[in-house]
Amino acid sequence: MIKINKKANFWIRLLATIIDAILFIIFLVATSFAVFNYKTGQYFHEANYYVWLFLLILYLIFFFIVLPIIWNGKTIGMRICKIKIIKKNEKDKFSKVIFDRQRLFSFLWIIVFLSFIIFISPKTFIEAANINKNLNKVQKIFLTIPTVLSSLSVFLQAFLIITNAKENRIGLNDKFSASYTVWINKYEEIEQEEKVNIKIKPIKRTLPNIKIEN
C-alpha cells in the first residue's frame, strides 16, 4: 500500500476558482479608477486605457501561470482552499503542465484583452460604456469581436468546470493537461502495482570445435 494525495472534490475546486475570479475582478475594478474619471465619464488620459489592458494581461500571466509554477501548483485561491495541481506523469515538466491547464482559461482571457487592444479604440470603449451614445456600424462590428470571444470563454470555462463534478474527480482540463487537482493535507492509500521488467536476451550459442584431418 502506498499513500497518495486525495483528489479534490468539485465544490472545493469551484470555491478556489471563485476566489481567484473575485481577486481578478477586484484588481480590474481598482486599477480602472486610475484610468477613468467616473464623475465625468471620461479618461484621465487615453493612453491609460492601453496601460490598463496590459496590466490585466500581466496579472493573468503572473497569478495563473508564473505563481502556480513557483508555488508548486497553487494559485491564491487554491492555497486558501488547501488544494494543488500535481502532474500525472513524472517525466513531464511541471511548467508544461501549468501551461496546458491554462490554455483554455487564462490564455483565452489574454486573447480577449489583446482583441480589445487591437480592435477597440479608447474612444469606442468609452462610448460603448456610455448608454446614451450611439455607435456607428464600424464600431459595432469591431466591438462584436471581443464580445463574442468573451462569451465563448465564459461558456467554455463553465463547461470545463462542470466536468470536474464527475465521480472520479477528473475533469476534461485535467485530462488535457495530464494532471490532477488534489488536497494538500488529505491522503488515501492505494495498492502499489508491481512492475515486472522482463528482459529477453539472446542466448549465446557455442559452436563445437571441429578438426578436419587430411
SETILUM-850998 format. One record per residue (C-alpha): residue number from 1; residue in one letter; x negated, y negated, z. Coordinates in steps of 0.05 Angstrom, whole numbers, plus 5000, padded with zeros to 4 digits. Example, Ala and Ser with C-alpha at 12.3 -4.5 7.8 and 13.67 -1.06 7.14 Angstrom:
<r k="1" r="A" xx="4754" yy="5090" zz="5156"/>
<r k="2" r="S" xx="4727" yy="5021" zz="5143"/>
This chain:
<r k="1" r="M" xx="5000" yy="5000" zz="5000"/>
<r k="2" r="I" xx="4975" yy="4930" zz="4984"/>
<r k="3" r="K" xx="5002" yy="4863" zz="5007"/>
<r k="4" r="I" xx="5021" yy="4810" zz="4955"/>
<r k="5" r="N" xx="5055" yy="4743" zz="4957"/>
<r k="6" r="K" xx="5131" yy="4749" zz="4954"/>
<r k="7" r="K" xx="5165" yy="4718" zz="4893"/>
<r k="8" r="A" xx="5201" yy="4653" zz="4909"/>
<r k="9" r="N" xx="5277" yy="4653" zz="4902"/>
<r k="10" r="F" xx="5318" yy="4609" zz="4856"/>
<r k="11" r="W" xx="5341" yy="4558" zz="4908"/>
<r k="12" r="I" xx="5273" yy="4541" zz="4937"/>
<r k="13" r="R" xx="5245" yy="4533" zz="4866"/>
<r k="14" r="L" xx="5304" yy="4488" zz="4849"/>
<r k="15" r="L" xx="5292" yy="4446" zz="4912"/>
<r k="16" r="A" xx="5218" yy="4437" zz="4893"/>
<r k="17" r="T" xx="5238" yy="4415" zz="4823"/>
<r k="18" r="I" xx="5288" yy="4365" zz="4851"/>
<r k="19" r="I" xx="5236" yy="4336" zz="4898"/>
<r k="20" r="D" xx="5186" yy="4328" zz="4841"/>
<r k="21" r="A" xx="5240" yy="4296" zz="4798"/>
<r k="22" r="I" xx="5261" yy="4247" zz="4853"/>
<r k="23" r="L" xx="5188" yy="4226" zz="4864"/>
<r k="24" r="F" xx="5181" yy="4213" zz="4789"/>
<r k="25" r="I" xx="5246" yy="4172" zz="4788"/>
<r k="26" r="I" xx="5222" yy="4131" zz="4848"/>
<r k="27" r="F" xx="5156" yy="4117" zz="4812"/>
<r k="28" r="L" xx="5194" yy="4099" zz="4748"/>
<r k="29" r="V" xx="5241" yy="4050" zz="4783"/>
<r k="30" r="A" xx="5187" yy="4020" zz="4828"/>
<r k="31" r="T" xx="5140" yy="4005" zz="4770"/>
<r k="32" r="S" xx="5197" yy="3976" zz="4729"/>
<r k="33" r="F" xx="5201" yy="3917" zz="4777"/>
<r k="34" r="A" xx="5132" yy="3895" zz="4752"/>
<r k="35" r="V" xx="5158" yy="3898" zz="4680"/>
<r k="36" r="F" xx="5229" yy="3869" zz="4682"/>
<r k="37" r="N" xx="5258" yy="3809" zz="4716"/>
<r k="38" r="Y" xx="5325" yy="3838" zz="4736"/>
<r k="39" r="K" xx="5354" yy="3770" zz="4753"/>
<r k="40" r="T" xx="5344" yy="3742" zz="4683"/>
<r k="41" r="G" xx="5347" yy="3808" zz="4646"/>
<r k="42" r="Q" xx="5281" yy="3794" zz="4611"/>
<r k="43" r="Y" xx="5208" yy="3817" zz="4613"/>
<r k="44" r="F" xx="5156" yy="3783" zz="4655"/>
<r k="45" r="H" xx="5112" yy="3797" zz="4595"/>
<r k="46" r="E" xx="5129" yy="3841" zz="4535"/>
<r k="47" r="A" xx="5061" yy="3876" zz="4537"/>
<r k="48" r="N" xx="5080" yy="3904" zz="4606"/>
<r k="49" r="Y" xx="5132" yy="3948" zz="4570"/>
<r k="50" r="Y" xx="5077" yy="3989" zz="4537"/>
<r k="51" r="V" xx="5035" yy="3990" zz="4601"/>
<r k="52" r="W" xx="5095" yy="4016" zz="4639"/>
<r k="53" r="L" xx="5107" yy="4073" zz="4590"/>
<r k="54" r="F" xx="5033" yy="4092" zz="4591"/>
<r k="55" r="L" xx="5036" yy="4094" zz="4667"/>
<r k="56" r="L" xx="5095" yy="4142" zz="4664"/>
<r k="57" r="I" xx="5055" yy="4187" zz="4617"/>
<r k="58" r="L" xx="4994" yy="4185" zz="4663"/>
<r k="59" r="Y" xx="5039" yy="4202" zz="4722"/>
<r k="60" r="L" xx="5065" yy="4264" zz="4686"/>
<r k="61" r="I" xx="4995" yy="4286" zz="4666"/>
<r k="62" r="F" xx="4966" yy="4277" zz="4736"/>
<r k="63" r="F" xx="5022" yy="4303" zz="4781"/>
<r k="64" r="F" xx="5046" yy="4361" zz="4737"/>
<r k="65" r="I" xx="4981" yy="4384" zz="4704"/>
<r k="66" r="V" xx="4919" yy="4359" zz="4739"/>
<r k="67" r="L" xx="4945" yy="4364" zz="4811"/>
<r k="68" r="P" xx="4970" yy="4436" zz="4806"/>
<r k="69" r="I" xx="4901" yy="4456" zz="4779"/>
<r k="70" r="I" xx="4867" yy="4421" zz="4838"/>
<r k="71" r="W" xx="4918" yy="4446" zz="4889"/>
<r k="72" r="N" xx="4916" yy="4518" zz="4865"/>
<r k="73" r="G" xx="4985" yy="4519" zz="4832"/>
<r k="74" r="K" xx="5024" yy="4469" zz="4873"/>
<r k="75" r="T" xx="5059" yy="4404" zz="4856"/>
<r k="76" r="I" xx="5080" yy="4357" zz="4912"/>
<r k="77" r="G" xx="5149" yy="4389" zz="4914"/>
<r k="78" r="M" xx="5121" yy="4459" zz="4915"/>
<r k="79" r="R" xx="5073" yy="4441" zz="4970"/>
<r k="80" r="I" xx="5131" yy="4414" zz="5012"/>
<r k="81" r="C" xx="5172" yy="4478" zz="4999"/>
<r k="82" r="K" xx="5111" yy="4523" zz="5011"/>
<r k="83" r="I" xx="5111" yy="4557" zz="4944"/>
<r k="84" r="K" xx="5058" yy="4560" zz="4890"/>
<r k="85" r="I" xx="5042" yy="4586" zz="4820"/>
<r k="86" r="I" xx="4997" yy="4646" zz="4810"/>
<r k="87" r="K" xx="4973" yy="4677" zz="4745"/>
<r k="88" r="K" xx="4997" yy="4745" zz="4724"/>
<r k="89" r="N" xx="4932" yy="4766" zz="4690"/>
<r k="90" r="E" xx="4867" yy="4758" zz="4727"/>
<r k="91" r="K" xx="4829" yy="4747" zz="4662"/>
<r k="92" r="D" xx="4870" yy="4685" zz="4644"/>
<r k="93" r="K" xx="4843" yy="4616" zz="4661"/>
<r k="94" r="F" xx="4886" yy="4582" zz="4712"/>
<r k="95" r="S" xx="4884" yy="4515" zz="4675"/>
<r k="96" r="K" xx="4913" yy="4551" zz="4613"/>
<r k="97" r="V" xx="4969" yy="4579" zz="4655"/>
<r k="98" r="I" xx="4988" yy="4510" zz="4681"/>
<r k="99" r="F" xx="4985" yy="4481" zz="4610"/>
<r k="100" r="D" xx="5030" yy="4537" zz="4585"/>
<r k="101" r="R" xx="5080" yy="4525" zz="4641"/>
<r k="102" r="Q" xx="5084" yy="4451" zz="4626"/>
<r k="103" r="R" xx="5094" yy="4458" zz="4551"/>
<r k="104" r="L" xx="5169" yy="4456" zz="4559"/>
<r k="105" r="F" xx="5170" yy="4409" zz="4619"/>
<r k="106" r="S" xx="5122" yy="4350" zz="4628"/>
<r k="107" r="F" xx="5095" yy="4355" zz="4556"/>
<r k="108" r="L" xx="5166" yy="4345" zz="4529"/>
<r k="109" r="W" xx="5174" yy="4282" zz="4570"/>
<r k="110" r="I" xx="5107" yy="4257" zz="4548"/>
<r k="111" r="I" xx="5132" yy="4264" zz="4476"/>
<r k="112" r="V" xx="5196" yy="4227" zz="4496"/>
<r k="113" r="F" xx="5157" yy="4168" zz="4525"/>
<r k="114" r="L" xx="5110" yy="4167" zz="4465"/>
<r k="115" r="S" xx="5171" yy="4163" zz="4420"/>
<r k="116" r="F" xx="5193" yy="4101" zz="4458"/>
<r k="117" r="I" xx="5124" yy="4070" zz="4446"/>
<r k="118" r="I" xx="5126" yy="4087" zz="4372"/>
<r k="119" r="F" xx="5198" yy="4074" zz="4353"/>
<r k="120" r="I" xx="5227" yy="4026" zz="4405"/>
<r k="121" r="S" xx="5201" yy="3955" zz="4409"/>
<r k="122" r="P" xx="5205" yy="3915" zz="4474"/>
<r k="123" r="K" xx="5259" yy="3873" zz="4442"/>
<r k="124" r="T" xx="5301" yy="3933" zz="4422"/>
<r k="125" r="F" xx="5294" yy="3965" zz="4491"/>
<r k="126" r="I" xx="5317" yy="3902" zz="4528"/>
<r k="127" r="E" xx="5375" yy="3892" zz="4480"/>
<r k="128" r="A" xx="5396" yy="3965" zz="4488"/>
<r k="129" r="A" xx="5395" yy="3956" zz="4564"/>
<r k="130" r="N" xx="5440" yy="3895" zz="4557"/>
<r k="131" r="I" xx="5510" yy="3920" zz="4545"/>
<r k="132" r="N" xx="5533" yy="3854" zz="4515"/>
<r k="133" r="K" xx="5480" yy="3855" zz="4460"/>
<r k="134" r="N" xx="5497" yy="3889" zz="4394"/>
<r k="135" r="L" xx="5441" yy="3928" zz="4360"/>
<r k="136" r="N" xx="5433" yy="3927" zz="4284"/>
<r k="137" r="K" xx="5433" yy="3992" zz="4244"/>
<r k="138" r="V" xx="5357" yy="3999" zz="4242"/>
<r k="139" r="Q" xx="5352" yy="3991" zz="4317"/>
<r k="140" r="K" xx="5406" yy="4042" zz="4328"/>
<r k="141" r="I" xx="5371" yy="4093" zz="4283"/>
<r k="142" r="F" xx="5305" yy="4084" zz="4319"/>
<r k="143" r="L" xx="5339" yy="4087" zz="4387"/>
<r k="144" r="T" xx="5371" yy="4153" zz="4368"/>
<r k="145" r="I" xx="5303" yy="4188" zz="4364"/>
<r k="146" r="P" xx="5281" yy="4183" zz="4437"/>
<r k="147" r="T" xx="5354" yy="4190" zz="4459"/>
<r k="148" r="V" xx="5361" yy="4257" zz="4423"/>
<r k="149" r="L" xx="5293" yy="4281" zz="4448"/>
<r k="150" r="S" xx="5312" yy="4263" zz="4520"/>
<r k="151" r="S" xx="5378" yy="4301" zz="4514"/>
<r k="152" r="L" xx="5344" yy="4362" zz="4485"/>
<r k="153" r="S" xx="5291" yy="4360" zz="4541"/>
<r k="154" r="V" xx="5344" yy="4357" zz="4595"/>
<r k="155" r="F" xx="5384" yy="4414" zz="4564"/>
<r k="156" r="L" xx="5324" yy="4459" zz="4552"/>
<r k="157" r="Q" xx="5295" yy="4448" zz="4622"/>
<r k="158" r="A" xx="5363" yy="4460" zz="4655"/>
<r k="159" r="F" xx="5368" yy="4526" zz="4616"/>
<r k="160" r="L" xx="5298" yy="4548" zz="4637"/>
<r k="161" r="I" xx="5313" yy="4531" zz="4710"/>
<r k="162" r="I" xx="5377" yy="4573" zz="4707"/>
<r k="163" r="T" xx="5337" yy="4633" zz="4682"/>
<r k="164" r="N" xx="5300" yy="4633" zz="4748"/>
<r k="165" r="A" xx="5363" yy="4659" zz="4781"/>
<r k="166" r="K" xx="5351" yy="4730" zz="4755"/>
<r k="167" r="E" xx="5346" yy="4787" zz="4805"/>
<r k="168" r="N" xx="5272" yy="4798" zz="4792"/>
<r k="169" r="R" xx="5259" yy="4723" zz="4803"/>
<r k="170" r="I" xx="5220" yy="4718" zz="4738"/>
<r k="171" r="G" xx="5247" yy="4663" zz="4692"/>
<r k="172" r="L" xx="5233" yy="4652" zz="4618"/>
<r k="173" r="N" xx="5180" yy="4599" zz="4633"/>
<r k="174" r="D" xx="5145" yy="4650" zz="4678"/>
<r k="175" r="K" xx="5143" yy="4699" zz="4620"/>
<r k="176" r="F" xx="5119" yy="4646" zz="4570"/>
<r k="177" r="S" xx="5061" yy="4626" zz="4615"/>
<r k="178" r="A" xx="5045" yy="4695" zz="4644"/>
<r k="179" r="S" xx="5053" yy="4670" zz="4715"/>
<r k="180" r="Y" xx="5095" yy="4678" zz="4778"/>
<r k="181" r="T" xx="5122" yy="4628" zz="4829"/>
<r k="182" r="V" xx="5111" yy="4657" zz="4898"/>
<r k="183" r="W" xx="5116" yy="4639" zz="4972"/>
<r k="184" r="I" xx="5051" yy="4616" zz="5003"/>
<r k="185" r="N" xx="5063" yy="4649" zz="5071"/>
<r k="186" r="K" xx="5111" yy="4706" zz="5055"/>
<r k="187" r="Y" xx="5087" yy="4774" zz="5033"/>
<r k="188" r="E" xx="5112" yy="4842" zz="5012"/>
<r k="189" r="E" xx="5079" yy="4909" zz="5007"/>
<r k="190" r="I" xx="5077" yy="4950" zz="4944"/>
<r k="191" r="E" xx="5046" yy="5016" zz="4925"/>
<r k="192" r="Q" xx="4979" yy="5009" zz="4892"/>
<r k="193" r="E" xx="4975" yy="5042" zz="4825"/>
<r k="194" r="E" xx="4918" yy="5090" zz="4819"/>
<r k="195" r="K" xx="4877" yy="5075" zz="4757"/>
<r k="196" r="V" xx="4842" yy="5134" zz="4729"/>
<r k="197" r="N" xx="4789" yy="5117" zz="4679"/>
<r k="198" r="I" xx="4775" yy="5177" zz="4635"/>
<r k="199" r="K" xx="4715" yy="5170" zz="4591"/>
<r k="200" r="I" xx="4706" yy="5220" zz="4535"/>
<r k="201" r="K" xx="4634" yy="5232" zz="4520"/>
<r k="202" r="P" xx="4608" yy="5275" zz="4463"/>
<r k="203" r="I" xx="4574" yy="5340" zz="4484"/>
<r k="204" r="K" xx="4503" yy="5345" zz="4463"/>
<r k="205" r="R" xx="4490" yy="5410" zz="4428"/>
<r k="206" r="T" xx="4422" yy="5440" zz="4429"/>
<r k="207" r="L" xx="4404" yy="5479" zz="4367"/>
<r k="208" r="P" xx="4363" yy="5542" zz="4376"/>
<r k="209" r="N" xx="4291" yy="5542" zz="4352"/>
<r k="210" r="I" xx="4287" yy="5587" zz="4292"/>
<r k="211" r="K" xx="4219" yy="5610" zz="4269"/>
<r k="212" r="I" xx="4213" yy="5633" zz="4198"/>
<r k="213" r="E" xx="4156" yy="5683" zz="4186"/>
<r k="214" r="N" xx="4130" yy="5699" zz="4118"/>
